[in-house]
Amino acid sequence: MSRHNTVLSQILKLLSRHEFSVLAKKHDGQRRCDAMNRWTQFVAMATVQLTGRASLRDIESWQAKSI
């Protein structure tokens, strides 16, 4: 079975995860311990941006349809 990368994973490979972590630690404020980590939050926001979602309601309805 062949394995194919998604377009999103190909775009994320262009970003240095190490540099992202360094910048996140440098600019990190107080966060709840149960909050998403910075990388997960970034990937979620990138997905929303790339899919052209316009509002929180749009994101929520799109998520409900994809589950």
BADREN-526037 format. One record per residue: residue in one letter; x negated, y negated, z negated of N, C-alpha, C in turn. Coordinates in steps of 0.05 Angstrom, whole numbers, always signed. Atoms other than C-alpha are relative to their C-alpha. Example, Ala and Ser with C-alpha at 12.3 -4.5 7.8 and 13.67 -1.06 7.14 Angstrom:
// residues 2
{rec 'A'; {-18; +24; +0}; {-246; +90; -156}; {-18; -24; +0}},
{rec 'S'; {+16; +24; +1}; {-273; +21; -143}; {+15; -22; -14}},
//
This chain:
// residues 67
{rec 'M'; {-17; +24; +0}; {+0; +0; +0}; {-18; -25; +0}},
{rec 'S'; {+16; +24; -1}; {-30; -66; +20}; {+10; -21; -20}},
{rec 'R'; {-8; +21; +20}; {-30; -125; -28}; {-5; -27; +13}},
{rec 'H'; {+3; +27; -12}; {-18; -196; -6}; {+3; -21; -22}},
{rec 'N'; {-2; +22; +19}; {-29; -260; -45}; {+23; -18; +8}},
{rec 'T'; {-21; +19; -6}; {+28; -309; -50}; {-13; -27; +8}},
{rec 'V'; {+10; +27; -7}; {+20; -380; -23}; {-8; -14; -25}},
{rec 'L'; {+6; +13; +25}; {+23; -405; -94}; {-27; +9; -12}},
{rec 'S'; {+25; -10; +11}; {-34; -360; -117}; {-24; -10; +17}},
{rec 'Q'; {+22; +11; -17}; {-76; -383; -57}; {-6; -29; -6}},
{rec 'I'; {+4; +29; +8}; {-65; -456; -76}; {-13; -2; -27}},
{rec 'L'; {+12; +1; +27}; {-82; -443; -149}; {-29; +9; +0}},
{rec 'K'; {+28; -8; -1}; {-147; -409; -129}; {-18; -23; +8}},
{rec 'L'; {+16; +23; -7}; {-170; -477; -102}; {-8; -16; -25}},
{rec 'L'; {+5; +15; +25}; {-169; -504; -174}; {-18; +17; -18}},
{rec 'S'; {+18; -13; +19}; {-224; -488; -223}; {+14; +3; -27}},
{rec 'R'; {-14; -5; +26}; {-191; -456; -284}; {-18; -9; -23}},
{rec 'H'; {+18; +9; +22}; {-253; -472; -326}; {+1; -30; -3}},
{rec 'E'; {-2; +29; +1}; {-251; -546; -308}; {+27; -9; -12}},
{rec 'F'; {-27; +5; +11}; {-176; -546; -323}; {+0; +3; -30}},
{rec 'S'; {+1; -5; +29}; {-189; -516; -392}; {-16; -22; -14}},
{rec 'V'; {+17; +21; +13}; {-244; -567; -407}; {+16; -26; -2}},
{rec 'L'; {-16; +25; +1}; {-199; -625; -388}; {+24; +2; -19}},
{rec 'A'; {-23; -3; +18}; {-140; -596; -426}; {-9; -3; -29}},
{rec 'K'; {+10; +3; +28}; {-183; -590; -490}; {-7; -28; -6}},
{rec 'K'; {+9; +27; +4}; {-210; -660; -480}; {+24; -18; -6}},
{rec 'H'; {-23; +18; +1}; {-141; -692; -473}; {+23; +13; -16}},
{rec 'D'; {-21; -14; +15}; {-102; -644; -518}; {+10; -15; -24}},
{rec 'G'; {-11; +13; +24}; {-55; -675; -568}; {+11; +22; -18}},
{rec 'Q'; {-12; -20; +18}; {-16; -641; -623}; {+21; +16; +15}},
{rec 'R'; {-19; -18; -13}; {+22; -581; -596}; {+11; +20; -20}},
{rec 'R'; {-12; -21; +16}; {+70; -533; -627}; {-14; +27; +6}},
{rec 'C'; {+14; -26; -4}; {+41; -463; -636}; {+16; +18; +19}},
{rec 'D'; {-16; -17; -18}; {+99; -433; -597}; {+4; -11; +28}},
{rec 'A'; {-2; +12; -27}; {+92; -479; -537}; {-16; +15; +20}},
{rec 'M'; {+15; -13; -21}; {+68; -455; -470}; {-28; -11; +0}},
{rec 'N'; {+27; +11; -2}; {-6; -461; -459}; {-1; -19; +24}},
{rec 'R'; {+2; +21; -21}; {-30; -516; -412}; {+0; +12; +28}},
{rec 'W'; {+2; -12; -27}; {-45; -470; -352}; {+28; +10; +8}},
{rec 'T'; {-27; -10; -7}; {+24; -437; -355}; {+19; -23; +6}},
{rec 'Q'; {-16; +24; -4}; {+57; -505; -360}; {-6; -12; +27}},
{rec 'F'; {+9; +11; -26}; {+16; -529; -300}; {+11; +17; +23}},
{rec 'V'; {-10; -18; -21}; {+35; -468; -258}; {+30; -4; +4}},
{rec 'A'; {-29; +3; -1}; {+108; -477; -275}; {+7; -27; +14}},
{rec 'M'; {-5; +26; -12}; {+106; -551; -256}; {-8; -1; +29}},
{rec 'A'; {+8; -1; -28}; {+68; -537; -192}; {+20; +16; +17}},
{rec 'T'; {-21; -16; -14}; {+120; -484; -172}; {+24; -17; +5}},
{rec 'V'; {-23; +18; -3}; {+176; -534; -184}; {-5; -21; +21}},
{rec 'Q'; {+7; +21; -20}; {+140; -588; -144}; {-1; +11; +28}},
{rec 'L'; {+3; -12; -26}; {+124; -542; -86}; {+26; +10; +12}},
{rec 'T'; {-26; -10; -10}; {+195; -515; -81}; {+19; -23; +4}},
{rec 'G'; {-17; +24; -6}; {+223; -586; -77}; {+23; -4; -19}},
{rec 'R'; {-22; +4; +20}; {+266; -584; -140}; {+1; -30; -7}},
{rec 'A'; {-4; +28; +4}; {+295; -653; -154}; {+7; -8; -29}},
{rec 'S'; {-9; +7; +27}; {+321; -649; -226}; {-1; +25; -18}},
{rec 'L'; {+0; -23; +18}; {+323; -606; -288}; {+24; +18; +5}},
{rec 'R'; {-24; -16; -6}; {+393; -583; -269}; {-6; +17; +25}},
{rec 'D'; {+7; -14; -24}; {+367; -563; -200}; {-19; +23; -6}},
{rec 'I'; {+19; -21; +8}; {+309; -524; -232}; {+15; +23; -14}},
{rec 'E'; {-15; -20; +15}; {+357; -489; -279}; {+17; +18; +18}},
{rec 'S'; {-17; -16; -18}; {+405; -468; -224}; {-17; +17; +19}},
{rec 'W'; {+18; -15; -17}; {+347; -446; -180}; {-11; +25; -15}},
{rec 'Q'; {+10; -22; +16}; {+319; -403; -236}; {+21; +21; -4}},
{rec 'A'; {-22; -19; +5}; {+386; -371; -251}; {+5; +17; +25}},
{rec 'K'; {-4; -15; -24}; {+393; -351; -178}; {-22; +20; +6}},
{rec 'S'; {+22; -17; -7}; {+324; -321; -173}; {-4; +24; -20}},
{rec 'I'; {+3; -22; +19}; {+332; -275; -234}; {+17; +23; +7}},
//
